[in-house]
Every structure is written in C-alpha cells, then in structure tokens.
Amino acid sequence: MKKLFAVMLSLVLIMTMTGCMQGEDRIVINEDGSGESYSKIMMDKSVCDELSESFGMSLEDMGLEGAKVETVDGTEYYVTETTVGFASFDELKAGLEESGYSGIYAGDGGLRYVFDAGVSKEDLEQMEAMGFELGDSMKASISITMPKEILVTTGTLSEDKKTATFAFEGNDFYSIQDVMVSTAKETVKPVLSGITNKKTYGSAKTVTAKDASGIKNAKYKKNDGKYYSFDIKKTFTKNGKYTVYATDYYGNKTTKTFTIKDTARPTVSGVTSGKTYSSERSITFKDNCGVKTAKLYRNGKRVSLSDDDIANGFYIGDAGSYKIIVTDVNGNSRTVTFKMK
C-alpha cells in the first residue's frame, strides 16, 4: 500500500518542465476484514528521462525501479504496480500507517484516513509561478470497496453502494482530503474544543471542530445574526456573542455559545510615559485580541512607516517629543508619551 505520489512530490519541486503524473489506489475489504490493496503510479517517461540526464537520477532514485513502459493517448509512461494482501483490519491499518497516512480507523464499521500530499500552499504557489499546469499534471484516484452497503462517505458512491471513489486533480490534489466510508451509523456528536458553553472571555479564543467521521459543516453566528462558514478551526477576536455549530457526516450536531468581552488595553514595551531617553529604544506592543493600529507622532506630526502604522519592534533614536497610540481590534487604546535627547 504505497502512498500516492510520495516519491514524485519531491521531484515536482526540482522539475523545470510540466510533466504528467497519475496514480490509482484500490482497496477491497472482505467481510472478515481481509482483503487486497492495489496501487499504480504512472509518470511521464520524457520527464523522467530528462531528470535522469540533467540530475543524474536513476529510476530507483525516483521510486520507479522495475517500472514498465506503457503508452496512453500517445504519451509514454513509466508504470509501477503493487498488490498487497492483508488478513485483518489491523493489518490494513498498519499498512496505511506505514504508507504515511494519518487519522486512520479500520474496522467492520468502515474505513477512514487522511490523504495529505504534504505540499504547502507556499509550495503550490511556487510551482504555479514556475509554470506548472497543475490541473493537467497531477491526477489520482482512490476506490474503497466494502462488503456491506456504505451509508456515509466523503467520496462518490457506486450504484450498488458498496464502492466509494475519491478523485484528486490539480489544486485538489495538494489539499488535505478526508477519505471516509462507513457502513455503520454513528451517534457520537462532534467536539467543539477551545471554549466552554455560555462562558465569557476577555481574550481571543480559537475554536476547533473534531469528529471521528469528519466534519461536514462548521459555521458560526455572530451579532449581526448572519451565519459564516469555517473549516475546522476559527479564531475569534472581536467583542460579541457567538454561537458555533459543527455537524458530522451522520447529521450529529454540536452547538456552543460564548461571548468575548475584551476591555483590556494593549501593552507597550520599551518606553514609559513621561520619561526621557538618551539612547535608542525598541518599541513593541501586543494585545489579548490583537492590535489593529499603532500610530506614531513626533513633535506633533504623524510619522508613517508601514501602511500608516508603525512596525512592531521599531527602533526610535532621533531627538524629539513622541506619542504612540496603540488600538486593539475592539477599540481599546493606550497612549504613551516620551522624549528622546
């Protein structure tokens, strides 16, 4: 059970041309937990040959040792295929873990794991800037066949409802995907961590939604009565009353309400109001819910250094009378006045 493109992703970062890479995983599970996993990887032969010539890389270096050559739609590919049998759900889980997958559940109630290509948004943007046509270059599919009818899945269900298919292409390939099929009804509600129901906080709070079957929908309602969606994690900074909802793929829902009431003023370090300094000062500031603006005045005139705000950690050394006004996201502000000789 080889993780799709685990080797090829490292090659993408050093490629200087667009190449086509395709992969397929098929897992078939029997009633007793035994079954078979099939993995196929196809990589553009011309790209591999150029890598070999330019960087001295062998097929073994590229994870393609023993690959055969196939022609599909006029393009030659190096192709590797692997079939592995497993005797139990425990062996299936161990094989998935060894292949680098995470969040794994394998049992008679279904199968779930996380498909993560391991490429960050920054890596993706860098590859796009290099001219990669990602929609055409990276494709993968995973199919999981269960012995019982699949009740819930994050994939596309077959007509007999026993096979679910997951497709990854272009940008979708590079995001974390929840691969889940379930043949049993789950009744456990999602967990909303980071807050306590009906509690008031004086600082920013980060709420995380978790569930064994995956979060299908997470949203929150704020003062304006409107609903806003988020992924599985959201940081709340502004004052107000919030209601957060999380729903899993079985329809189980958890709701929590909390309030942020931030009255604390930002803190300013490096200088103290009313003091005079004869050496350079480093000014820093922070706030429980986040600084919105930090404005600097010298001899009564505004000093604009970065987007009309002063930068955190800025050094001041010129002589003069100074005033700093730091305001947080909730309108709380602190003013510090000092002099420099």
N, C-alpha and C positions, 0 to 999 in steps of 0.2 A: 504493500500500500504506500506508494510514493506520493508525497505532497506535490500537487500540480505545479510545475514550473519552479520548483525550489532552486534548481541549479540555473535555469535560464534567466531568472530575475536578476541574478548577479551579473549575467552577461549583458543585459539590457543597458546597464549603467556605463558600460565601456564601448557599446556599439556606436558606430558613426554612420550607420545607414539603417533604413527601415527594413525589418525582416518579419516574416510571418511565423508565429508560434502558436500551436494548438495543442490542446490536451483533453483527455477524457478519463473520468473515473466512473466505474460501475461497481456497486456493492449489492450483492444479492444475499438476503438473510433467510434462513430456513426456520421452521417452527421451533426447533430445539436450540437455536442460537448459532448453529454452524452456518457456513456459507463460503462465499468466494468474492474476492476483490480483484478487479481488473483495472490496470492503469496503462494509458497510452499517451506518449508525448511525440509530437511532430515538430521539427524545427527546419526552417528553410535551409536547404543544403548550400545554396550560394552564399548565404550569410555565414554559415559555419565554416565554409572553405576559406572565406576572406578573413575571418577571425584567426583561423589556423595559420594562414600565410602572414598576416600582419602582426599577430601577437605570439606566434609560435605555440598556439594551443592545440592540443590533441583532442580527439573525440572523447577520450577518457576524462580530460580536464573539463570538458563541457557536459559531463554526465551522460554521454551518448556512446559509451563503449558497447560494442556489439550491435550497433544500430544497423538496420537495413535501410535501403533506399526505395522510396515509393514516389510515384508521380500522381499528383492530384490536380485536376484542372490545369494541366500544363506546367505545374511547378513541382520541382523535385524536393523531397523532404527526407531528412534523416528521421527514422522512426524507431522508437523503443517501446516494447510492450512487456508488461509484467502481470502475472496472475498469481495471487496468493490465496491459499485456503485458510480458514480459521474454524476451530472446533467449538467455540463458545463465544458468548457476548464479551467475556473477559478478554479473550484473545483478540477479538475485534477492537476493543477499546485500547489494549496495549499496542496494537499495530498502528492505530490512529495517533496515539501519543508519540510513538517512535517516529512517525512521519512529520511531527511538528504541529499537529492540530491542537487546539485547546478547547476548554468548555465542553468536554466530552461526556455524554451519557449514552450508554448502550445497554439495552435490556429488552424484555419482551413487550415493554410499553412503547418502544420506539428507539430512534437514534437521533442524536443531536451533537453537532460540533461546530466550531467556528473556522471558517475559511478566511485566512488573512494572508494576503500576498506579501506582507512585510515591507511594502513600499509606502513611504510617507507622502503627504500632499506636496511637500517640497520636492521630493524626488520626481513625482509625477510632473510638476510644473517644469522642472529642469529637463526632463525627457521631451516634453512638448516643445520647449524652447530649442531643443536640438533638432527638431523637425520630425519627430516620430508621429506617424499617423496611428494613434493608439486604437482607434476603432477597428482598424484592419489588422493590426499586428499581433494582438493578444486575444485569444479566444479559449474558453474552457467550458466543459460541461461535467456535471456530476449527476448520476442517477442512482437512486436507492430503491430497491425492491424489497418489500416486506411480505411475510406470509399471510398477514391479515390486512383487512381494509384500513387504509390510512385515514384517520379522522381529521387531523390538522397537519398542515405543512407550510413552510415558507417558500416551497418550490411550486412547480406546476404539476398537477395531479393527472395521472393517466385515466383512461376511460374506465378501467376496472378498479381504479382507486387503490391499487397496490404498489404503484411505482410513482415516485416523485422525481422531477428533473429540475436541476438548477443550472442556469446559463450565466456565464460571466464573459463580458465582451467590452473592449475599450476601457473607459474610465471605471465601469462597474467592476472590472477585474481587480482594480487596485484598492477597492474599499473592503472593509471587513464585512463578511457575509455570514448570516446565521443559517446554517444548513440543518433543518429540523424536520423530522417526520414523526408522527405519533399515532399509535394505534389504540391508545387508552385516553379516557377523559381525565384531565387534571382539574382538581378543585382548589388547589393552593393559590392564594391571591399573591399578586406581585408585592415586592417590598419597596417602600419609599424610604431610603435612608438619608440621614443628614439633618432631619428635622423631627420634632415631636408635635403631634397633633394639637392644635389650639394653643400653641406657645408663642410668646412674643420675644423677638431677638433684637439686640442693639447693634448687630454687625451683619455682614453679608453671610448668606447661607447657600451651600451647594447641595442640591437635591439629586440623588441618583436612583433610578428605577431599575430593579433587577427582578428576574423571574427565570425559573429553570427552563421554561419552554420558550423564553424570549419575549421581549416587549413589542407588542404590535402597535400600540398607540400610547404616547405620553403627551400630555398637554397641561396647561395651567390657565387659570382665570385670574385677572387682576382687577384693580379698582374700576376700570372702565367697563367691566362686565364682558369684555371680549375674551375669546379663547385663543391661545397661542400654542403651537406645537413645538416640541423639542425632541432631541434624540433620546438618550438615556441619562443625560446629565445636564443640569442647568444651574447657573449661579445667579442668585437673586441679590440685588444690591440696593434698590430704591425702596423708600418707605411705602408701606401699603399692606393691605391684606391680600393674601394669595391662597387659592385653592388649587392643589395639584392632583392630577388624575393619572393613573397608569393602568393599562389593560393588556392582558396577555393574549396569546393566540387561541385560548379557550373561552375568552369572554369574561374571565375573572378580573375584577376591578378593585383597586385600592384608591381611596381618597384621603387627603390630609389638608388641613387648613392651618396656616400660620401667618404671623404678622411681623414685619420689620419696622421697628420704630427707632431710628438712629438719631440721637440728639448730641452725640459726641462730636466735638470739633476736631479737625485734623491736627496733627502734631508737626511741629517744625523743629528740626535739629540743626545744630551748627552755629546758631546765633540766638541771643536772648534779647527780648525787648528792653530798650533803654540803655544798652551797653554800647561802648565804643571800642573798636578793634584796630590794631595796628599791623596785623598780619592777615594774609589771605584766608578766607573762610569757605568751607564746603557746606552748601545748604542742601538738606534732604528733608522730605516731608512724606507723610503717609496717613492713611485713614482706614477705619474699620470696614467701610463700604466702598472705598475707592475715591481718589482725588479726581475732581472734574477739571478745575483750573488752578493755576498758580501764577500769579501776576507780580511783576517786579517793577518798582518805581525808584528812580534815582534823581535826587534833588527835585522831586515833584513831577518828573516826566516818566512816562511809561517806557520800559525797556522791553522790546520784543525780540526773543531769541529763537523760538521754535513754535510755529503755529500760534503766535500771540501768548504763549505760556513759557515760563522758564523751565528748563530741563531739571529733573530730579538729580541731585548731586552736582549742581552747577557751582563753580568757584567764583567768588567775588573778591577783588583785590583793590579796585580803584577807589580813591578817596571820594567821600560824599555822604549824603544822608539817604538812607534806604528804607523802603517799606515793602514788605512781602504780604500779599493776601492770598491765602490758600483756601479754596472752597471745595467741599466734597460733593458727591452726586446727589445728596439730599439737601443741599443748600446751607449746611453748617460751615462757618468760615472762621479762620483765625488770622489775625493781623499781627505782624512783628515789625517793629521799627528799630533801627540801629544805625550806627555811624561807622565809617571807615576813615582812618587817618591816612 
